[in-house]
Amino acid sequence: MYLTFHSYSQLLLVPWGYSRQKPRDYDDLLSLGMKGKQALEATSGTEYKIGTAPDLIYVAAGGSDDWAKGGAEIKYSYTFELRDTGKTGFALPSNQIIPTGRETFNAVKALALNLKGLL
């Protein structure tokens, strides 16, 4: 599994970002990704969306998650766009740092534990 972390937008992105075309195993990516999304949201109620960059925001070429999936052939590849949705942008208030870390950790843990069940 490959994970990369960015800010901001509260999204869990799956490949492809550079194209509106979906990977052949898009449903697998969404299925596992939903486990992480649910764990994240259950932690503190922060809502995330899951999908491809073109479907949720815009076409975005050059993402490392696309390279990890297409170039390195890592089946499960995700980009977390962390808090917030634009109100504070890149200047996340300090009182949101620890909650963001907790919910993100729980998401990663859920992804790893559920991936283990798929192997």
TIGU-983483 format. One record per residue: residue number from 1; x, y, z of N, C-alpha, C, O in turn. Coordinates in pm, 1 decimal, padded with zeros to 6 digits. Each point is the difference from the previous one (the first is absolute). Layout:
REM TIGU-983483
(NUM, (X, Y, Z), (X, Y, Z), (X, Y, Z), (X, Y, Z))
...
This chain:
REM TIGU-983483
(1, (00085.1, -00116.7, 00000.0), (-00085.1, 00116.7, 00000.0), (00089.8, 00123.2, 00000.0), (00103.8, 00004.4, 00066.1))
(2, (-00147.3, 00095.2, -00142.4), (00070.6, 00128.4, -00006.8), (-00094.2, 00109.7, 00047.7), (-00115.2, 00007.4, -00042.8))
(3, (00165.5, 00077.9, 00132.0), (-00077.6, 00111.3, 00051.7), (00081.1, 00128.2, -00011.6), (00120.9, 00000.3, 00022.9))
(4, (-00187.5, 00106.8, -00058.0), (00062.2, 00131.6, 00001.4), (-00097.9, 00096.3, 00066.0), (-00121.6, -00016.6, -00009.8))
(5, (00176.0, 00116.9, 00076.8), (-00081.9, 00091.0, 00080.6), (00022.6, 00143.8, -00044.0), (00113.5, 00046.1, -00012.4))
(6, (-00222.5, 00022.4, -00010.6), (00002.7, 00138.9, -00043.3), (-00105.1, 00077.3, 00079.9), (-00075.4, -00057.9, 00078.1))
(7, (00072.1, 00186.2, -00098.4), (-00110.6, 00080.1, 00049.7), (-00036.0, 00096.3, -00111.8), (00086.9, 00044.7, -00074.9))
(8, (-00202.3, -00016.1, 00065.1), (-00116.4, -00020.0, 00083.4), (-00116.5, -00036.9, -00091.0), (00012.6, 00011.9, -00121.8))
(9, (-00122.7, -00055.0, 00175.2), (-00125.9, -00025.3, -00070.9), (-00084.6, -00110.2, 00062.0), (-00117.2, -00013.4, -00035.0))
(10, (00172.9, -00065.6, 00125.9), (-00071.6, -00110.5, 00062.2), (-00048.0, -00100.2, -00104.5), (-00119.2, -00028.1, -00012.8))
(11, (00216.2, -00024.4, -00060.9), (-00026.4, -00097.5, -00104.9), (00090.1, -00120.8, 00017.4), (00111.4, 00010.9, 00051.1))
(12, (-00160.1, -00125.0, -00093.6), (00082.7, -00118.5, -00015.6), (-00004.3, -00032.5, -00148.9), (-00100.0, -00049.4, -00052.0))
(13, (00210.9, 00078.3, -00014.6), (00005.2, -00012.9, -00145.8), (00059.8, -00133.3, -00041.7), (00094.7, -00049.5, 00061.1))
(14, (-00151.5, -00007.0, -00165.7), (00050.4, -00122.8, -00061.1), (00039.8, 00032.9, -00144.2), (-00052.8, 00094.6, -00058.5))
(15, (00145.1, -00171.7, 00001.2), (00036.2, 00022.4, -00141.0), (-00121.6, -00023.3, -00091.3), (-00093.3, -00072.0, 00035.5))
(16, (00096.9, 00130.7, -00145.9), (00098.4, 00087.3, -00059.6), (-00035.6, 00146.3, 00020.9), (-00117.2, 00037.5, -00002.1))
(17, (00219.4, 00044.4, 00022.1), (-00020.4, 00142.9, 00011.1), (00018.6, 00070.0, -00133.3), (-00057.4, 00106.3, -00023.7))
(18, (00138.2, -00166.3, -00063.8), (00036.1, 00064.0, -00126.8), (-00103.6, -00021.5, -00109.7), (00009.1, 00060.5, -00106.8))
(19, (-00107.2, -00146.2, 00132.6), (-00096.2, -00038.1, -00103.5), (-00135.8, -00028.7, 00063.1), (-00009.0, -00035.3, 00117.6))
(20, (-00094.5, 00050.7, -00196.1), (-00133.9, -00036.4, 00049.1), (-00022.0, -00151.2, -00006.6), (-00099.7, -00050.6, 00051.5))
(21, (00191.6, -00020.7, -00114.2), (-00007.9, -00146.3, -00007.3), (00029.5, -00058.8, 00138.2), (00088.8, 00047.7, 00070.5))
(22, (-00162.1, -00149.3, -00033.2), (00019.0, -00066.8, 00128.6), (00090.9, -00121.4, -00018.2), (-00001.3, -00062.2, -00106.2))
(23, (00080.7, 00027.4, 00208.6), (00077.8, -00123.4, -00006.2), (-00093.2, -00121.3, -00007.5), (-00115.3, 00006.9, 00042.4))
(24, (00165.1, -00115.5, -00095.3), (-00081.0, -00122.8, -00009.2), (-00050.3, -00045.0, 00136.1), (-00110.2, -00053.8, 00010.6))
(25, (00189.5, 00075.2, 00093.4), (-00037.1, -00044.9, 00134.7), (-00054.9, 00114.6, 00086.2), (00016.0, 00000.2, 00122.1))
(26, (-00079.5, 00094.8, -00186.1), (-00055.6, 00116.5, 00069.3), (-00091.5, -00041.3, 00115.6), (00005.8, 00059.4, 00107.7))
(27, (-00088.9, -00159.4, -00128.9), (-00091.3, -00043.9, 00105.5), (00076.4, -00053.7, 00121.1), (-00041.9, 00021.0, 00113.9))
(28, (00153.6, -00090.0, -00137.7), (00084.4, -00048.9, 00109.7), (00058.2, 00117.6, 00078.7), (00001.5, -00001.3, 00123.1))
(29, (00046.2, 00102.4, -00195.2), (00056.3, 00118.8, 00064.8), (-00105.4, 00070.1, 00085.3), (00027.2, 00038.7, 00113.7))
(30, (-00146.5, -00022.7, -00168.4), (-00108.1, 00063.9, 00075.4), (-00040.2, -00082.0, 00121.6), (-00022.6, 00055.0, 00107.7))
(31, (00013.9, -00184.3, -00124.6), (-00043.6, -00087.2, 00109.2), (00094.7, 00010.2, 00119.6), (-00044.8, 00019.8, 00112.9))
(32, (00174.2, -00033.0, -00136.9), (00096.1, 00011.8, 00109.1), (00003.4, 00143.4, 00051.6), (00002.3, 00022.5, 00121.0))
(33, (-00002.1, 00073.5, -00211.5), (00003.0, 00140.7, 00039.2), (-00115.5, 00038.2, 00090.6), (00016.7, 00080.9, 00091.3))
(34, (-00133.6, -00138.6, -00115.7), (-00117.1, 00028.5, 00084.6), (00024.2, -00042.5, 00144.8), (-00051.7, 00063.0, 00092.3))
(35, (00128.7, -00167.4, -00072.0), (00031.2, -00043.8, 00136.7), (00079.9, 00108.0, 00071.4), (-00026.1, 00030.4, 00116.4))
(36, (00122.8, 00027.1, -00185.5), (00077.4, 00108.9, 00058.4), (-00084.1, 00123.8, 00023.0), (00009.3, 00063.3, 00105.1))
(37, (-00090.8, -00029.0, -00202.2), (-00088.8, 00117.0, 00010.5), (-00093.8, -00014.2, 00118.7), (-00019.1, 00095.2, 00075.7))
(38, (-00039.1, -00211.8, -00058.8), (-00093.8, -00022.9, 00110.6), (00069.5, 00010.7, 00134.9), (-00055.1, 00057.0, 00094.2))
(39, (00176.1, -00111.7, -00084.4), (00074.9, 00008.5, 00126.3), (00036.5, 00144.6, 00030.6), (-00007.6, 00042.7, 00115.2))
(40, (00046.6, 00032.0, -00216.0), (00034.4, 00140.1, 00017.8), (-00121.1, 00077.8, 00049.1), (00008.5, 00073.4, 00098.5))
(41, (-00118.8, -00089.0, -00165.5), (-00120.4, 00074.7, 00035.0), (-00053.6, -00038.2, 00137.7), (-00055.5, 00084.6, 00070.2))
(42, (00071.6, -00211.0, -00030.7), (-00047.6, -00046.0, 00130.3), (00082.1, 00059.9, 00114.4), (-00048.0, 00007.1, 00113.1))
(43, (00168.7, 00035.2, -00141.0), (00087.8, 00052.2, 00104.8), (-00049.4, 00132.4, 00055.3), (-00010.6, 00015.7, 00121.7))
(44, (-00019.6, 00079.4, -00208.3), (-00041.0, 00131.8, 00050.3), (-00110.0, 00064.8, -00083.8), (-00030.7, 00118.0, 00017.1))
(45, (-00027.6, -00195.0, -00106.7), (-00111.2, 00051.1, -00078.5), (00037.9, 00082.0, -00121.8), (-00087.4, 00054.1, -00067.8))
(46, (00215.6, -00044.1, 00039.4), (00043.7, 00074.1, -00117.9), (-00043.5, -00075.4, -00125.0), (00027.4, -00119.3, -00013.1))
(47, (-00094.5, 00187.3, -00078.2), (-00050.6, -00065.4, -00121.0), (00100.6, 00010.3, -00112.9), (00054.5, 00107.0, -00026.9))
(48, (-00030.7, -00219.0, -00038.6), (00088.0, -00008.3, -00115.4), (-00079.6, -00052.6, -00118.7), (-00100.4, -00069.2, 00016.9))
(49, (00146.1, 00102.4, -00136.5), (-00052.7, -00058.7, -00122.8), (00107.3, -00092.0, -00054.9), (00118.9, 00021.6, 00023.2))
(50, (-00160.7, -00124.7, -00096.2), (00094.3, -00093.3, -00060.6), (-00030.0, -00012.0, -00148.2), (-00116.2, -00003.5, -00040.4))
(51, (00221.1, -00002.9, -00040.7), (-00014.4, -00013.8, -00144.0), (00126.2, 00046.2, -00071.0), (00104.2, 00019.5, 00062.5))
(52, (-00114.5, -00002.6, -00192.2), (00114.7, 00047.9, -00077.6), (00003.3, 00153.0, 00003.4), (-00102.0, 00065.0, 00022.6))
(53, (00220.0, -00009.4, -00045.3), (00013.6, 00145.8, -00004.8), (-00091.1, 00061.3, -00106.6), (-00067.8, 00098.7, 00028.5))
(54, (00063.8, -00154.2, -00151.3), (-00089.5, 00060.2, -00099.5), (-00147.1, -00001.5, 00041.2), (-00074.2, 00092.4, -00033.5))
(55, (00031.6, -00195.1, 00105.0), (-00139.7, -00007.6, 00043.1), (-00030.5, 00095.7, 00115.7), (-00111.4, 00051.5, 00010.1))
(56, (00209.7, -00028.0, 00076.7), (-00025.8, 00079.6, 00120.3), (00046.9, 00144.9, -00009.3), (-00061.2, 00089.2, 00058.7))
(57, (00170.9, -00065.5, -00133.3), (00049.6, 00137.8, -00009.0), (00036.0, 00037.7, -00143.9), (-00070.0, 00080.3, -00061.7))
(58, (00177.1, -00136.6, 00008.2), (00045.4, 00032.3, -00135.7), (00104.6, -00102.2, -00043.2), (00055.0, -00072.7, 00082.8))
(59, (-00028.4, 00067.9, -00212.3), (00106.2, -00086.4, -00052.6), (00132.3, 00053.1, 00053.5), (00028.3, 00119.4, -00008.7))
(60, (00052.4, -00209.7, 00064.2), (00126.4, 00040.6, 00062.0), (00109.7, -00098.6, -00038.3), (00011.1, -00107.5, 00059.0))
(61, (00069.2, 00144.4, -00157.4), (00109.7, -00085.9, -00045.0), (00119.5, 00012.2, 00093.6), (00019.0, 00103.2, 00064.3))
(62, (00061.0, -00208.7, -00056.8), (00125.0, 00003.1, 00075.2), (-00009.2, -00046.9, 00143.2), (00096.6, 00013.4, 00075.1))
(63, (-00210.1, -00068.0, -00034.9), (-00015.0, -00047.1, 00137.8), (00080.8, -00125.2, 00027.0), (00007.5, -00090.0, -00083.6))
(64, (00052.7, 00085.2, 00201.1), (00080.9, -00117.4, 00034.2), (-00084.8, -00125.2, 00015.1), (00049.7, -00110.8, -00020.4))
(65, (-00177.2, 00126.2, 00056.0), (-00087.0, -00117.4, 00010.7), (-00022.1, -00063.9, -00137.1), (-00008.6, -00122.4, -00010.6))
(66, (-00000.6, 00203.9, -00093.8), (-00012.1, -00053.6, -00135.8), (00126.6, -00074.9, -00039.6), (-00006.6, -00107.8, -00059.1))
(67, (00122.4, 00166.0, 00092.1), (00125.9, -00067.9, -00032.2), (00011.0, -00130.3, 00077.8), (00039.4, -00102.4, -00055.9))
(68, (-00073.7, 00105.3, 00184.4), (00010.6, -00121.1, 00081.4), (-00085.7, -00111.7, -00059.0), (00042.7, -00115.4, -00004.5))
(69, (-00162.5, 00149.1, -00040.2), (-00089.3, -00101.1, -00057.7), (00046.0, -00043.5, -00138.0), (00012.2, -00119.4, -00027.5))
(70, (00013.2, 00216.8, -00059.2), (00033.3, -00033.0, -00138.4), (00145.2, -00037.9, -00023.0), (00028.4, -00092.3, -00076.4))
(71, (00063.6, 00161.9, 00141.3), (00142.7, -00023.9, -00020.9), (00056.8, -00108.4, 00089.3), (00069.5, -00090.2, -00046.9))
(72, (-00098.9, 00099.0, 00175.1), (00052.5, -00097.5, 00096.0), (-00092.8, -00120.5, 00016.7), (00034.6, -00096.8, 00067.7))
(73, (-00151.2, 00103.3, -00129.1), (-00098.1, -00108.6, 00003.2), (-00043.8, -00037.5, 00141.7), (-00015.6, -00117.6, 00032.8))
(74, (-00003.9, 00220.1, 00050.1), (-00053.0, -00020.1, 00134.4), (-00152.2, 00006.3, -00011.5), (-00056.9, 00104.0, -00033.1))
(75, (-00006.7, -00215.3, 00060.7), (-00143.5, -00011.1, -00023.6), (-00081.2, 00106.0, 00073.3), (-00085.6, 00065.1, -00059.9))
(76, (00111.5, -00047.6, 00187.7), (-00078.6, 00093.3, 00080.9), (00080.7, 00127.5, 00023.2), (00099.8, -00000.4, 00072.1))
(77, (-00143.8, 00107.2, -00133.3), (00070.6, 00127.2, 00003.6), (-00100.9, 00111.5, 00028.7), (-00101.9, 00011.7, -00068.2))
(78, (00131.6, 00070.3, 00170.3), (-00094.6, 00103.0, 00043.3), (00071.5, 00130.9, 00032.2), (00115.8, 00001.7, 00041.9))
(79, (-00187.8, 00106.5, -00062.7), (00043.4, 00131.7, 00045.6), (-00101.9, 00052.4, 00099.8), (-00118.8, 00010.6, -00030.4))
(80, (00166.2, 00021.6, 00148.7), (-00082.7, 00068.1, 00098.9), (00018.0, 00149.7, -00018.1), (00112.1, 00050.8, 00004.6))
(81, (-00221.1, 00018.6, -00024.9), (-00001.1, 00146.5, 00006.1), (-00062.8, 00032.1, 00134.8), (-00121.4, -00011.7, 00017.1))
(82, (00203.8, 00051.9, 00077.5), (-00042.6, 00016.2, 00138.5), (-00085.7, 00124.7, 00020.6), (-00035.1, 00068.7, -00096.0))
(83, (00001.7, -00040.0, 00222.2), (-00081.8, 00116.3, 00034.5), (00060.4, 00127.6, -00055.4), (00121.0, 00003.5, -00021.9))
(84, (-00196.1, 00098.5, -00001.3), (-00142.7, 00011.2, 00010.2), (-00058.1, 00007.4, -00141.1), (00064.2, -00044.7, -00095.0))
(85, (-00180.8, 00098.8, 00080.0), (-00061.4, 00006.6, -00133.1), (00023.8, 00133.0, -00070.4), (-00057.0, 00024.9, -00106.3))
(86, (00139.7, 00059.8, 00163.7), (00034.0, 00126.4, -00064.2), (-00018.2, 00122.0, 00086.7), (00046.3, 00108.5, -00035.1))
(87, (-00112.7, -00124.2, 00147.3), (-00024.0, 00114.4, 00088.5), (00130.9, 00062.0, 00046.9), (00015.6, 00122.1, -00001.8))
(88, (00078.8, -00206.5, 00044.0), (00130.2, 00050.2, 00043.9), (00110.9, -00035.4, -00098.3), (00113.1, 00046.4, 00014.1))
(89, (-00145.5, -00128.6, -00113.6), (00098.3, -00035.9, -00101.4), (00119.2, -00073.4, 00058.3), (-00015.0, -00093.7, 00078.5))
(90, (00133.2, 00137.5, -00118.0), (00122.6, -00067.0, 00043.9), (00039.5, 00038.4, 00141.6), (00089.2, -00062.6, 00057.3))
(91, (-00152.0, 00162.0, 00000.2), (00032.2, 00046.6, 00135.1), (-00095.5, -00064.6, 00100.0), (-00082.5, 00068.3, 00060.6))
(92, (00093.7, -00198.3, -00043.7), (-00087.9, -00072.8, 00091.2), (00023.9, 00048.2, 00143.0), (00114.5, 00003.6, 00045.0))
(93, (-00219.6, 00033.3, 00026.8), (00017.8, 00044.6, 00138.4), (00064.2, -00109.3, 00085.7), (-00024.9, -00118.9, -00019.9))
(94, (00105.6, 00160.0, 00112.9), (00074.0, -00095.9, 00081.8), (-00092.4, -00093.6, 00078.4), (00037.8, -00113.5, 00028.8))
(95, (-00155.7, 00158.5, 00005.4), (-00091.7, -00086.6, 00075.8), (-00059.6, -00111.7, -00086.1), (-00069.8, -00086.9, 00052.2))
(96, (00095.9, 00088.0, -00181.9), (-00048.4, -00106.7, -00088.0), (00109.8, -00100.5, -00036.7), (-00027.8, -00101.2, -00064.3))
(97, (00150.2, 00128.2, 00104.4), (00111.6, -00087.3, -00039.0), (-00011.6, -00138.0, 00064.4), (00008.1, -00101.2, -00069.6))
(98, (-00026.8, 00095.8, 00199.8), (-00009.1, -00130.2, 00068.0), (-00123.5, -00077.7, -00045.0), (00012.4, -00118.8, -00029.5))
(99, (-00131.2, 00179.8, 00022.6), (-00115.2, -00075.8, -00051.2), (00021.6, -00051.3, -00143.5), (-00042.2, -00110.6, -00033.7))
(100, (00107.1, 00190.4, -00048.8), (00028.6, -00044.2, -00137.0), (00093.3, -00120.4, 00003.1), (-00019.3, -00096.0, -00074.6))
(101, (00119.2, 00101.3, 00159.6), (00092.2, -00113.1, 00013.3), (-00068.9, -00125.9, 00048.4), (00024.8, -00109.0, -00051.4))
(102, (-00111.1, 00124.0, 00150.0), (-00072.1, -00117.0, 00054.1), (-00088.9, -00064.9, -00105.0), (00003.9, -00121.5, -00019.4))
(103, (-00083.5, 00202.6, -00047.8), (-00092.7, -00057.6, -00097.8), (00075.2, -00059.4, -00118.8), (-00041.3, -00102.2, -00054.7))
(104, (00150.2, 00165.2, 00015.2), (00080.3, -00052.1, -00111.2), (00066.9, -00131.1, 00039.7), (00003.9, -00094.3, -00079.0))
(105, (00048.8, 00088.2, 00201.3), (00059.0, -00124.5, 00049.0), (-00102.8, -00112.4, -00002.4), (00029.9, -00111.0, -00044.0))
(106, (-00150.5, 00139.5, 00091.0), (-00103.9, -00103.1, 00001.1), (-00036.9, -00044.8, -00140.6), (-00029.3, -00117.5, -00022.3))
(107, (00030.5, 00209.8, -00071.7), (-00026.7, -00036.4, -00139.4), (00108.9, -00092.0, -00053.5), (-00029.7, -00101.9, -00062.3))
(108, (00155.1, 00137.3, 00086.1), (00112.9, -00081.1, -00047.5), (-00002.9, -00137.9, 00065.5), (00023.6, -00101.3, -00065.8))
(109, (-00052.1, 00098.2, 00193.6), (-00009.1, -00128.0, 00071.5), (-00109.1, -00087.9, -00061.2), (00021.2, -00119.3, -00022.1))
(110, (-00137.1, 00177.7, -00005.0), (-00110.0, -00076.6, -00060.5), (00037.6, -00049.5, -00139.1), (-00030.6, -00113.7, -00035.9))
(111, (00096.3, 00198.0, -00042.1), (00044.8, -00043.5, -00132.9), (00093.2, -00119.4, 00012.3), (-00016.1, -00099.4, -00070.7))
(112, (00114.8, 00109.2, 00161.5), (00098.8, -00106.5, 00014.7), (-00063.8, -00130.2, 00048.7), (00028.6, -00107.4, -00052.8))
(113, (-00114.2, 00117.9, 00152.6), (-00062.8, -00122.2, 00053.6), (-00091.5, -00065.4, -00103.6), (-00003.7, -00122.6, -00010.4))
(114, (-00069.3, 00202.4, -00065.2), (-00088.5, -00056.2, -00102.2), (00078.9, -00052.4, -00118.9), (-00039.7, -00098.9, -00061.7))
(115, (00149.9, 00163.2, 00028.7), (00085.2, -00050.6, -00107.4), (00058.9, -00135.5, 00039.5), (00008.0, -00091.3, -00082.2))
(116, (00032.7, 00079.1, 00207.2), (00054.1, -00126.6, 00049.4), (-00099.9, -00113.5, -00025.1), (00039.1, -00111.3, -00035.1))
(117, (-00168.2, 00140.7, 00053.5), (-00103.8, -00099.8, -00022.9), (-00016.1, -00036.7, -00146.6), (-00054.7, -00105.6, -00031.9))
(118, (00102.0, 00191.8, -00058.0), (-00011.4, -00026.6, -00143.5), (00117.6, -00079.9, -00055.3), (-00007.8, -00055.3, -00109.7))
(119, (00117.0, 00049.5, 00186.3), (00121.5, -00068.3, -00048.0), (-00004.8, -00148.3, 00021.5), (00094.6, -00070.5, -00035.1))
